[in-house]
Amino acid sequence: GGTTLSHPSTVTVTQRSRFPLMDDSGAAYLAFSDLSGGGSGSMWVESLARQERQEQQEVEAFRRRLKYFFMNPCEKYHARGRKPWKLMLQIIKIAVITAQLVSFGLSNQMVVAFKEENLMAFKHLFLKDYASHDPGDYAVYTQAEVYTHLSHVVKQFLCLRNLTVGNHAYEKDGHFYAPLLVCQQFYHNGSISPANETFEIDAQVEKGTGTRVNSALKSFLQTSLKPLIVCVCIRLLEVNVYFTLKAINLQTVQHHELPDCYDFSITITFDNRAHSGRIRVDLDNDVDINECRDWKVTGNIYYTVLFDTVIILTCLASLVLCTRSVATGVQLQFVSRVSWSDRMEFINGWYILIVVSDVLTITGSVLKIAIQLKVVTSYDVCSILLGTGTMLVWIGVLRYMGYFKKYNILIITLRAAFPNVMRFCCCAAMIYLGYCFCGWIVLGPYHEKFRSLNTVCECLFSLINGDDMFTTFKTMQQKSYLVWLFGRVYLYTFVSLFIYMVLSLFITLITDTYETIKQQQVDTEPASELHAFVSECKDHPNSGCYRVDDGSSPCLVCCGRR
């Protein structure tokens, strides 16, 4: 009696959404059943409409949830009143981590400077007539000079206490001072006659019995080393002088740090392996940093330990917040069926970058505390951890700059160009390595910048940037005309290929990506299916719709429908 006539087309709108395989005849049948069935058919249609509205509400709630996930901190604050804790924490973390890095950098600089200054002092003390020569330039040329320089080393060692202006001392072996040790290496047997162009040599290398010179010796004769050297001078390969000195770095006290005790294992080498009439002399040392045993320092030296503890707690809080945000994104990407590229939108690479920086900073801070308490002495490892962590923290600031369209052009251009840049660099690296190996083998004996593979790579990279180009051409030795001509062809082809072609193509690749990004910003179309779905949500952050706790949305296929 109260049944109203419904057009079949109006029924099929609702019913086809629930039964997508239903044709027009089925829709007409359902409409007829609605007329003949009275109120029960109308209630059935209302139930379908109610379910359709509920599903639409769930889709809108899920769309708002996604839009809230991709909001910046300011929009999230207006949407739900959530304070940007991560943003504020990152600002605080940048300040304290940078201060920590500067403090440790100054401390590490004192350690490195102490090592280098001691090495220079040892060279002036133990190398006769040393005048800051370049490595490899200090040498002796006669047998008399060999004996004189060896005697000078031993005498300076014996008189060290009266000579040094530092706090150097001999190493103790129990109740006695460790002696100086003179060792030599020579061929086992052999005879050489350059006049007759004949030789007989046994390539087996023997090490002679070391000569020990104790620091308690009051007198030392120059002739005591002469019989040891002269009898094997023709077969002599190398003479090494070994001794150990100790010192304390007191300058760290000024920076509220405990001083370190240093063991300098010094080796003086007379290298005659070339047998060219020139014996190169070099001094090198291995440094061991140890904890001083009986120390007493007035004043508080644990302020830096407390500061490092605060940094560790700050980074732990940042690590927890960013890890939770990453976990939320991982959960959201499985709520709907989307493509792999859209799924990666849920994984925020900036949060992962911050997590990595937090882990590095926490590890470096713990190691720094251990160094300050003299448990370990790994200054280099600690500096790498803290330096890398600080660098990543500053790079992470770009995430917040990216929320402004006028400042995010660098970020989105680098992200878009990265795959093509890596493929381009792989191809260019093949050509670059080919030139490196060729230059190392052919030009190495005739050019100082091509003596090792490492210096070749550095030289060619500087040539790409146009640095030191004339000097590289000028210092090519002309002892071999064929090699000189090859070097000219080698350098001209490399410069022409990499500057005018490879580098230009590389810049063009970045420029094309930049132009593409600018065009995409002009065209307001969404960049992906995911962003197209989210853009249908027209709710403003101040609308109050985001303050409703919609709980966990069911698994929808909303993005897959598009």
C-alpha positions as CSV (number, residue, x, y, z in Angstrom):
1,G,0.0,0.0,0.0
2,G,2.8,2.5,0.9
3,T,5.2,1.2,-1.8
4,T,6.5,3.8,-4.2
5,L,7.6,3.0,-7.7
6,S,11.3,3.0,-8.3
7,H,12.8,3.2,-11.7
8,P,15.0,0.2,-12.5
9,S,17.9,2.4,-13.3
10,T,17.8,3.9,-9.7
11,V,17.9,0.4,-8.3
12,T,20.8,-0.8,-10.4
13,V,23.0,2.1,-9.1
14,T,23.0,0.6,-5.6
15,Q,22.6,-3.0,-6.5
16,R,25.3,-3.1,-9.1
17,S,27.7,-1.8,-6.6
18,R,27.1,-4.8,-4.5
19,F,26.6,-7.2,-7.4
20,P,28.9,-6.0,-10.2
21,L,28.1,-9.1,-12.4
22,M,24.3,-8.3,-12.5
23,D,22.9,-7.3,-15.9
24,D,19.9,-5.1,-16.8
25,S,17.5,-8.0,-16.7
26,G,18.6,-8.8,-13.2
27,A,18.1,-5.2,-12.1
28,A,14.6,-5.1,-13.6
29,Y,13.8,-8.3,-11.8
30,L,14.9,-6.8,-8.5
31,A,12.9,-3.7,-9.2
32,F,9.8,-5.8,-9.9
33,S,10.4,-7.8,-6.8
34,D,10.5,-4.5,-4.9
35,L,7.1,-3.6,-6.3
36,S,5.5,-6.9,-5.6
37,G,7.2,-7.5,-2.3
38,G,5.9,-4.4,-0.7
39,G,7.8,-3.0,2.3
40,S,10.3,-5.8,2.5
41,G,11.7,-4.9,-0.9
42,S,12.0,-1.3,0.1
43,M,13.8,-2.2,3.4
44,W,16.2,-4.4,1.4
45,V,17.0,-1.4,-0.9
46,E,17.5,0.9,2.1
47,S,19.8,-1.7,3.7
48,L,21.9,-1.7,0.5
49,A,22.0,2.0,0.5
50,R,22.9,2.1,4.2
51,Q,25.8,-0.3,3.5
52,E,26.9,1.8,0.6
53,R,26.9,4.9,2.7
54,Q,28.9,3.1,5.4
55,E,31.4,1.9,2.9
56,Q,31.7,5.4,1.5
57,Q,32.3,6.8,5.0
58,E,35.0,4.2,5.6
59,V,36.7,5.1,2.3
60,E,36.6,8.8,3.3
61,A,37.9,8.0,6.7
62,F,40.8,6.1,5.2
63,R,41.4,8.9,2.7
64,R,41.6,11.4,5.6
65,R,44.0,9.0,7.4
66,L,46.3,8.9,4.4
67,K,46.1,12.6,4.0
68,Y,47.0,13.2,7.6
69,F,50.0,10.8,7.2
70,F,51.4,12.9,4.4
71,M,50.8,16.2,6.2
72,N,53.8,18.4,7.4
73,P,54.2,19.1,11.1
74,C,52.4,22.4,11.0
75,E,49.4,20.9,9.2
76,K,49.3,18.0,11.7
77,Y,49.3,20.5,14.5
78,H,46.2,22.3,13.1
79,A,44.5,19.0,12.2
80,R,44.8,17.2,15.6
81,G,46.7,19.6,17.8
82,R,49.7,17.3,17.9
83,K,52.8,19.3,18.7
84,P,55.7,18.7,16.3
85,W,57.9,16.9,18.8
86,K,60.2,15.4,16.2
87,L,60.8,18.8,14.6
88,M,61.6,20.4,17.9
89,L,63.8,17.4,18.9
90,Q,65.7,17.6,15.6
91,I,66.5,21.3,16.2
92,I,67.7,20.6,19.7
93,K,69.7,17.6,18.5
94,I,71.4,19.6,15.7
95,A,72.6,22.1,18.3
96,V,74.0,19.7,20.9
97,I,75.5,17.2,18.3
98,T,77.3,20.0,16.5
99,A,78.7,21.3,19.8
100,Q,79.8,17.8,20.7
101,L,81.5,17.3,17.3
102,V,83.3,20.6,17.7
103,S,84.5,19.7,21.1
104,F,85.7,16.3,20.1
105,G,87.2,17.7,16.9
106,L,89.4,20.0,18.9
107,S,90.4,17.2,21.2
108,N,91.2,14.9,18.3
109,Q,93.2,17.7,16.7
110,M,95.4,17.9,19.8
111,V,96.0,14.2,19.6
112,V,97.0,14.2,16.0
113,A,99.1,17.4,16.4
114,F,100.9,15.8,19.3
115,K,101.8,12.8,17.2
116,E,102.9,14.8,14.2
117,E,105.0,17.2,16.3
118,N,106.7,14.3,18.1
119,L,107.5,12.7,14.8
120,M,109.1,15.9,13.6
121,A,111.0,16.3,16.9
122,F,112.3,12.7,16.5
123,K,113.6,13.4,13.0
124,H,115.5,16.5,14.1
125,L,116.9,14.7,17.1
126,F,118.0,11.4,15.5
127,L,118.6,12.2,11.8
128,K,121.9,14.1,11.3
129,D,121.6,17.5,9.7
130,Y,117.8,17.0,9.1
131,A,116.2,20.1,7.6
132,S,112.5,19.2,6.9
133,H,113.2,17.3,3.7
134,D,110.5,15.9,1.5
135,P,109.9,12.1,2.0
136,G,112.5,10.2,0.0
137,D,114.9,13.2,-0.3
138,Y,117.0,12.5,2.8
139,A,119.7,10.1,1.9
140,V,123.4,9.2,2.3
141,Y,125.9,8.4,-0.5
142,T,129.1,7.1,1.1
143,Q,130.1,4.4,3.6
144,A,131.5,7.0,5.9
145,E,128.1,8.8,6.0
146,V,126.4,5.5,6.8
147,Y,128.7,5.0,9.9
148,T,128.4,8.7,10.9
149,H,124.6,8.7,10.7
150,L,124.3,5.4,12.6
151,S,126.7,6.7,15.3
152,H,124.6,9.9,15.5
153,V,121.4,8.0,16.1
154,V,123.0,6.0,18.9
155,K,124.7,8.9,20.6
156,Q,121.5,11.0,20.5
157,F,119.6,8.1,22.0
158,L,122.1,7.8,24.9
159,C,122.0,11.5,25.6
160,L,118.3,11.9,25.2
161,R,117.6,13.2,28.7
162,N,120.0,16.1,28.2
163,L,118.8,17.0,24.7
164,T,115.0,16.8,24.5
165,V,112.8,19.7,25.5
166,G,109.8,17.4,25.8
167,N,108.8,14.9,28.5
168,H,110.3,12.0,26.6
169,A,111.7,9.0,28.5
170,Y,113.0,5.5,27.8
171,E,110.8,2.5,28.0
172,K,111.3,0.3,31.0
173,D,111.5,-3.5,30.7
174,G,110.9,-4.5,34.3
175,H,113.5,-2.7,36.3
176,F,115.8,-2.0,33.3
177,Y,115.4,0.4,30.4
178,A,114.7,-1.1,27.0
179,P,117.8,-0.9,24.8
180,L,118.2,0.4,21.3
181,L,118.4,-2.4,18.7
182,V,120.4,-2.2,15.4
183,C,119.5,-4.9,12.8
184,Q,120.5,-5.5,9.2
185,Q,119.2,-7.4,6.2
186,F,121.5,-8.7,3.4
187,Y,121.7,-11.3,0.7
188,H,122.9,-14.7,1.9
189,N,125.8,-14.9,-0.5
190,G,127.0,-13.3,-3.7
191,S,129.7,-11.6,-5.7
192,I,129.2,-8.7,-8.1
193,S,131.7,-7.6,-10.7
194,P,130.3,-4.7,-12.8
195,A,133.5,-4.3,-14.7
196,N,133.3,-7.8,-16.0
197,E,129.5,-7.6,-16.2
198,T,129.3,-10.8,-14.1
199,F,127.5,-11.5,-10.8
200,E,126.6,-14.4,-8.6
201,I,123.8,-13.8,-6.1
202,D,121.8,-15.8,-3.6
203,A,118.4,-14.2,-3.4
204,Q,117.8,-15.6,0.1
205,V,117.6,-12.7,2.6
206,E,119.1,-13.1,6.0
207,K,118.7,-10.9,9.1
208,G,121.9,-10.3,11.0
209,T,122.2,-10.5,14.7
210,G,121.0,-7.3,16.3
211,T,123.3,-5.0,18.2
212,R,121.9,-3.8,21.5
213,V,122.8,-0.5,23.0
214,N,121.6,0.2,26.5
215,S,120.8,3.7,27.7
216,A,122.9,3.1,30.8
217,L,126.1,2.8,28.6
218,K,128.4,5.8,29.4
219,S,130.6,5.6,26.4
220,F,130.1,4.6,22.8
221,L,132.8,4.0,20.2
222,Q,132.0,4.8,16.6
223,T,134.0,1.8,15.5
224,S,131.7,-0.6,17.3
225,L,129.2,-0.6,14.4
226,K,131.8,-0.4,11.6
227,P,132.8,-4.1,11.5
228,L,129.2,-5.1,11.4
229,I,128.4,-3.0,8.3
230,V,131.6,-3.0,6.3
231,C,131.8,-6.8,5.9
232,V,128.5,-7.0,4.2
233,C,128.3,-3.6,2.5
234,I,128.1,-5.1,-1.0
235,R,125.3,-7.5,0.0
236,L,123.6,-5.0,2.4
237,L,119.9,-4.5,1.8
238,E,118.7,-2.6,4.8
239,V,119.8,-1.4,8.3
240,N,117.1,-0.8,10.8
241,V,117.4,0.9,14.2
242,Y,114.6,0.2,16.7
243,F,113.8,1.8,20.0
244,T,110.8,3.0,22.0
245,L,110.2,6.3,23.8
246,K,107.4,7.3,26.1
247,A,105.7,10.7,26.6
248,I,102.5,12.2,28.1
249,N,100.2,14.6,26.3
250,L,99.4,17.2,29.0
251,Q,97.6,19.8,26.8
252,T,94.3,17.8,27.1
253,V,94.0,18.9,30.7
254,Q,93.1,22.4,29.5
255,H,90.0,20.9,27.9
256,H,88.8,19.0,31.0
257,E,90.1,15.7,29.7
258,L,92.5,13.2,31.2
259,P,96.0,13.1,29.7
260,D,97.1,10.1,27.6
261,C,100.4,8.2,27.9
262,Y,102.1,7.5,24.5
263,D,104.5,4.8,23.5
264,F,106.4,5.8,20.3
265,S,107.9,2.7,18.6
266,I,110.5,4.4,16.4
267,T,112.1,2.8,13.4
268,I,115.0,4.4,11.5
269,T,115.6,2.7,8.1
270,F,118.7,2.9,5.9
271,D,117.3,1.5,2.6
272,N,119.8,0.1,0.1
273,R,117.6,-2.3,-1.8
274,A,118.1,-0.4,-5.1
275,H,121.9,-0.6,-4.8
276,S,122.0,2.6,-6.8
277,G,124.7,4.4,-4.7
278,R,122.0,6.2,-2.8
279,I,120.8,4.9,0.6
280,R,117.5,6.5,1.6
281,V,117.1,7.2,5.3
282,D,113.7,7.5,6.8
283,L,112.2,7.7,10.3
284,D,108.8,6.4,11.2
285,N,106.9,5.6,14.4
286,D,104.0,3.6,15.5
287,V,102.0,5.2,18.3
288,D,100.2,3.4,21.1
289,I,98.0,5.4,23.4
290,N,97.6,4.0,26.9
291,E,95.9,5.0,30.2
292,C,98.3,6.6,32.6
293,R,98.5,4.5,35.8
294,D,99.1,7.0,38.7
295,W,97.5,10.3,37.8
296,K,96.1,13.2,39.8
297,V,94.4,16.2,38.2
298,T,92.8,19.0,40.2
299,G,89.4,20.2,38.9
300,N,86.4,18.5,37.5
301,I,87.0,16.7,34.3
302,Y,83.6,14.9,33.9
303,Y,81.5,17.8,32.5
304,T,81.9,16.4,29.0
305,V,80.8,12.9,30.1
306,L,77.6,14.4,31.4
307,F,77.1,16.4,28.2
308,D,77.6,13.2,26.1
309,T,75.0,11.4,28.3
310,V,72.5,14.1,27.5
311,I,73.2,13.7,23.8
312,I,72.7,9.9,24.0
313,L,69.3,10.4,25.7
314,T,68.3,13.0,23.1
315,C,69.2,10.7,20.2
316,L,67.4,7.8,21.9
317,A,64.2,9.8,22.0
318,S,64.6,10.8,18.4
319,L,65.3,7.2,17.5
320,V,62.1,6.0,19.2
321,L,59.9,8.7,17.6
322,C,61.3,8.2,14.1
323,T,61.1,4.4,14.3
324,R,57.5,4.6,15.3
325,S,56.8,6.8,12.3
326,V,58.5,4.3,10.0
327,A,56.5,1.5,11.5
328,T,53.2,3.4,11.0
329,G,54.1,3.9,7.3
330,V,54.9,0.2,6.9
331,Q,51.5,-0.7,8.4
332,L,49.6,1.8,6.1
333,Q,51.2,0.4,2.9
334,F,49.5,-3.0,3.5
335,V,46.0,-1.5,4.1
336,S,45.4,-1.1,0.4
337,R,46.5,-2.8,-2.8
338,V,48.7,-0.3,-4.6
339,S,51.7,-0.5,-6.9
340,W,55.2,-0.9,-5.7
341,S,56.1,2.8,-6.5
342,D,53.1,4.0,-4.5
343,R,54.0,1.6,-1.7
344,M,57.4,3.2,-1.4
345,E,55.6,6.5,-0.7
346,F,54.8,5.2,2.8
347,I,58.4,4.5,3.6
348,N,59.8,7.9,4.6
349,G,63.5,7.9,3.6
350,W,64.1,11.0,5.8
351,Y,63.1,9.1,8.9
352,I,65.4,6.2,8.0
353,L,68.2,8.8,7.5
354,I,67.5,10.2,10.9
355,V,67.5,6.7,12.4
356,V,70.8,5.9,10.9
357,S,72.3,9.2,12.2
358,D,70.9,8.5,15.7
359,V,72.5,5.1,15.7
360,L,75.9,6.5,14.6
361,T,75.7,9.3,17.1
362,I,74.8,7.1,20.0
363,T,77.6,4.7,19.1
364,G,80.1,7.5,18.7
365,S,79.0,9.1,22.0
366,V,79.4,5.9,23.9
367,L,82.8,5.4,22.4
368,K,83.7,9.1,23.2
369,I,82.8,8.5,26.8
370,A,85.0,5.4,26.8
371,I,87.8,7.4,25.4
372,Q,87.4,10.1,28.0
373,L,87.4,7.5,30.8
374,K,90.5,5.9,29.1
375,V,88.9,2.6,28.5
376,V,89.7,2.7,24.8
377,T,91.8,5.0,22.5
378,S,89.9,4.6,19.2
379,Y,90.0,8.3,18.3
380,D,89.7,7.8,14.5
381,V,86.7,5.4,14.8
382,C,85.0,7.8,17.1
383,S,85.6,10.8,14.8
384,I,84.2,8.9,11.8
385,L,81.0,7.9,13.7
386,L,80.4,11.4,15.1
387,G,81.3,13.1,11.9
388,T,79.0,10.9,9.7
389,G,76.2,11.2,12.3
390,T,76.4,15.0,12.3
391,M,76.5,15.2,8.5
392,L,73.3,13.1,8.3
393,V,71.6,15.2,10.9
394,W,72.2,18.4,8.9
395,I,71.1,16.7,5.7
396,G,68.0,15.6,7.5
397,V,67.0,19.3,7.9
398,L,66.3,19.3,4.2
399,R,63.2,17.2,4.9
400,Y,61.6,20.2,6.6
401,M,62.8,22.6,3.8
402,G,61.0,20.3,1.4
403,Y,57.6,21.3,2.7
404,F,58.0,24.7,1.0
405,K,57.7,24.5,-2.8
406,K,60.3,27.2,-3.4
407,Y,62.9,25.3,-1.4
408,N,62.4,21.7,-2.3
409,I,63.5,21.9,-5.9
410,L,67.0,20.5,-5.0
411,I,65.5,17.5,-3.1
412,I,63.0,16.4,-5.7
413,T,65.5,16.9,-8.6
414,L,68.1,14.8,-6.9
415,R,65.5,12.1,-6.1
416,A,64.2,12.0,-9.6
417,A,67.6,12.1,-11.3
418,F,69.3,9.6,-9.1
419,P,68.5,6.4,-11.1
420,N,69.6,7.9,-14.4
421,V,72.7,9.4,-12.8
422,M,73.8,6.1,-11.4
423,R,73.4,4.4,-14.7
424,F,75.3,7.1,-16.4
425,C,78.1,7.0,-13.8
426,C,78.5,3.2,-14.2
427,C,79.1,3.7,-17.9
428,A,81.5,6.6,-17.4
429,A,83.4,4.7,-14.7
430,M,84.4,2.1,-17.2
431,I,86.1,4.6,-19.4
432,Y,87.6,6.4,-16.3
433,L,89.1,3.2,-14.9
434,G,90.5,2.3,-18.3
435,Y,92.4,5.6,-18.4
436,C,93.5,5.2,-14.8
437,F,95.2,1.8,-15.4
438,C,96.7,2.9,-18.7
439,G,98.2,6.1,-17.2
440,W,99.5,4.2,-14.1
441,I,101.4,1.6,-16.2
442,V,102.7,3.8,-19.0
443,L,103.3,7.2,-17.4
444,G,104.0,6.1,-13.8
445,P,107.8,5.9,-14.2
446,Y,108.0,9.3,-15.9
447,H,105.4,11.4,-14.1
448,E,105.1,12.1,-10.4
449,K,101.3,12.3,-10.5
450,F,101.0,8.8,-12.0
451,R,103.3,6.9,-9.6
452,S,100.4,5.0,-7.9
453,L,96.9,4.1,-8.9
454,N,95.5,6.3,-6.1
455,T,97.4,9.4,-7.3
456,V,96.3,8.7,-10.9
457,C,92.7,8.7,-9.9
458,E,93.1,12.0,-8.0
459,C,95.0,13.6,-10.9
460,L,92.5,12.6,-13.6
461,F,89.6,13.7,-11.4
462,S,91.2,17.1,-10.9
463,L,91.7,17.3,-14.7
464,I,88.0,16.8,-15.2
465,N,87.4,19.9,-13.1
466,G,90.1,21.9,-15.0
467,D,92.5,22.0,-12.0
468,D,96.3,21.9,-12.4
469,M,96.1,21.1,-16.0
470,F,99.1,23.0,-17.3
471,T,101.3,21.6,-14.5
472,T,100.3,18.0,-15.5
473,F,101.4,18.6,-19.0
474,K,104.6,20.5,-18.1
475,T,106.0,18.0,-15.6
476,M,106.0,15.1,-18.1
477,Q,109.6,13.9,-18.4
478,Q,111.0,13.9,-22.0
479,K,113.6,11.1,-21.4
480,S,111.6,8.8,-23.7
481,Y,110.2,10.6,-26.8
482,L,107.7,7.7,-27.4
483,V,106.3,7.9,-23.9
484,W,106.2,11.7,-24.1
485,L,104.2,11.6,-27.3
486,F,101.9,8.9,-25.9
487,G,101.4,11.0,-22.8
488,R,100.3,14.0,-24.9
489,V,97.8,11.9,-26.8
490,Y,96.6,10.3,-23.6
491,L,96.0,13.6,-21.8
492,Y,94.4,15.4,-24.7
493,T,92.0,12.6,-25.4
494,F,91.1,12.3,-21.7
495,V,90.5,16.0,-21.3
496,S,88.5,16.3,-24.5
497,L,86.4,13.2,-23.8
498,F,85.5,13.9,-20.2
499,I,85.2,17.7,-20.2
500,Y,83.5,18.3,-23.5
501,M,81.4,15.1,-23.7
502,V,81.0,13.2,-20.4
503,L,80.7,16.2,-18.1
504,S,78.4,18.0,-20.5
505,L,76.1,15.0,-20.8
506,F,76.0,14.7,-17.1
507,I,75.0,18.3,-16.6
508,T,72.4,17.9,-19.4
509,L,71.0,14.9,-17.6
510,I,70.4,16.9,-14.4
511,T,69.1,19.9,-16.4
512,D,66.5,17.7,-18.2
513,T,65.3,16.3,-14.9
514,Y,65.0,19.8,-13.4
515,E,62.9,21.0,-16.4
516,T,60.7,18.0,-16.0
517,I,60.1,18.7,-12.4
518,K,59.3,22.3,-13.1
519,Q,56.7,21.2,-15.7
520,Q,55.2,18.8,-13.2
521,Q,54.8,21.6,-10.7
522,V,53.0,23.7,-13.3
523,D,50.7,20.9,-14.2
524,T,48.7,20.3,-11.1
525,E,47.9,16.7,-11.9
526,P,48.8,14.2,-9.2
527,A,52.1,12.4,-9.8
528,S,50.8,9.0,-8.9
529,E,47.6,7.0,-8.3
530,L,48.1,7.2,-4.5
531,H,48.3,11.0,-4.5
532,A,45.3,11.1,-6.9
533,F,43.3,9.1,-4.4
534,V,44.4,11.3,-1.4
535,S,43.7,14.5,-3.3
536,E,40.0,13.7,-3.4
537,C,39.9,14.5,0.3
538,K,38.9,18.2,0.5
539,D,38.9,18.4,4.3
540,H,41.1,21.3,5.5
541,P,43.4,20.6,8.5
542,N,41.4,23.2,10.5
543,S,38.1,21.5,9.7
544,G,38.1,19.3,12.8
545,C,37.5,16.1,10.8
546,Y,40.9,14.8,11.7
547,R,40.4,15.0,15.5
548,V,37.9,12.1,15.3
549,D,39.7,8.8,16.2
550,D,38.7,6.6,13.4
551,G,40.6,3.6,14.7
552,S,42.1,1.0,12.4
553,S,40.5,1.0,9.0
554,P,39.6,-2.3,7.4
555,C,41.6,-3.6,4.5
556,L,40.2,-1.6,1.5
557,V,40.9,-1.7,-2.1
558,C,40.2,1.9,-2.6
559,C,43.4,2.7,-4.4
560,G,43.1,-0.5,-6.5
561,R,39.7,0.6,-7.8
562,R,41.0,3.6,-9.6
